[in-house]
Amino acid sequence: MVAQKITIEPVTRIEGHAKITIRMNDDGKVDHAYLHINEFRGFEKFCEGRMVFEMPSITQRICGICPVSHHLAAAKAGDNVMGVKPPRPASLLRDLMHMGQIIQSHGMHFFELAGPDLLLGFDADPAIRNVVGIIQTSPDVAVKAVNLRKYGQEIIRMVSGRRIHPVFAIPGGVNKALHSADRDSILAGLDESIATTQLGLQVMKDWAEKNREDINKFGVFPTGYMSTVTPDDALELYDGDLRLLDNQGKLLERFPSSKYLDYIAEHVESWSYLKFPYYKKLGWPKGVYRVGPLGRLNAVEKINTPLANEEHKVFKSLNGGLPVENTLYFHYARLIETLFALERVRILLDDPDILSTEIQNNNYNFQGEGVGVVEAPRGTLIHHYWAKESGQLERVNLIVATGHNNYAMCEAVDRVAKTYITGPDITEGQLNRVEAAVRAHDPCLSCSTHAIGQMPMVIDVVDMQENLIKTIQRG
């Protein structure tokens, strides 16, 4: 047998562009599988020279799926650059909008992106293994799923005035108060959305029970785990210190998010534009960790809402109290977080300050540097700005959620390929499982790609028979 290379391009049902190359050896087995992030954005560089007040509007254009996360991280970084603390009602409103982001993003991923694999099967005909197939086979579930995402988007709209790319959070607060009619409208749809999320949880648990063998061999490997937490180490998605655990669940660090550079460094590989963050004290690659739903539920001790906390107890028991390492349990964790976000919406709306008009603090005390961190749907999102006294930015650093999970995605792709692909006859379903290893992380590749120094470029010139004539390389 002749060794071969299999290319999957593009990886489907994710946000952004990527490809996978699988290199087979002479025995028909996988030698190694690579995930290539071949999309370049470069927001860090072209944000230099912009004003700090512009960043909540500029950086959310990185992504149309999670713009609220960038909007809020930029506003929080702006708070710190300008040395101003938003009034409590403004922080509540930011948090509420963020919960809308979590609900709409997580709901869409589970039902529309991951759902076709779970509800229709990894080996289903790709012509129907998509959202249309879900509509055809489970129309009631499909309608509920669409309404769940719509509910999250409506929270964003009612809070900020726009479903996508809001103009709302500013350094020092927000620019729009919540109307009582909008509060009542959000509350009216809450119970239905909780019921849909609980339906999703039952779907996931039923699937897991029937597919235990797959779960236990599909991209299972140890890493560290990181999340922001409350003072009592509970799940926190808008604010808080960062908590980092090792692969045995032992606490490695707990530190203010503004000090992230003391603990996190970034590794670079030539075959990807996406950097690889790791914990400095353990070095590369021993210090790699996971973020996002699986990372967060491993990193926290509890959830401070009753329904989600009961599910979290079940989650924590899956590996005998040790961190849950199974890639496919990202989907379970994602639904638990959706349930938390919905319960959090009720808590926020019941707070008397949510309707307050005290929403801006303009008493600036310029600091020149600021870090803003939120837990985006896909994990810990870090915005770091350095500014002149005029407010013009001199330097920008972004570590985006998907970047933290880069090692985990690459490792999952390699392990799943080696587990399921055994030539010479390779099926489409086997290749779909490799894609699903990426899909489980719900990557946002538009958000996450940057470059260090000059952007490398390679141009291959080939003839009509695809024989290489010349290679032109820069960088």
Beta strands, then each sheet from edge to edge (+ up, - down):
strand 1: 5-8
strand 2: 19-24
strand 3: 30-36
strand 4: 169-170
strand 5: 173-174
strand 6: 224-229
strand 7: 241-245
strand 8: 251-255
strand 9: 264-267
strand 10: 276-279
strand 11: 289-290
strand 12: 369-376
strand 13: 379-387
strand 14: 393-399
strand 15: 457-462
strand 16: 468-474
sheet 1: 1+ 2- 3+
sheet 2: 4+ 5-
sheet 3: 8+ 7- 6+ 11+
sheet 4: 9+ 10-
sheet 5: 12+ 13- 14+
sheet 6: 15+ 16-
end
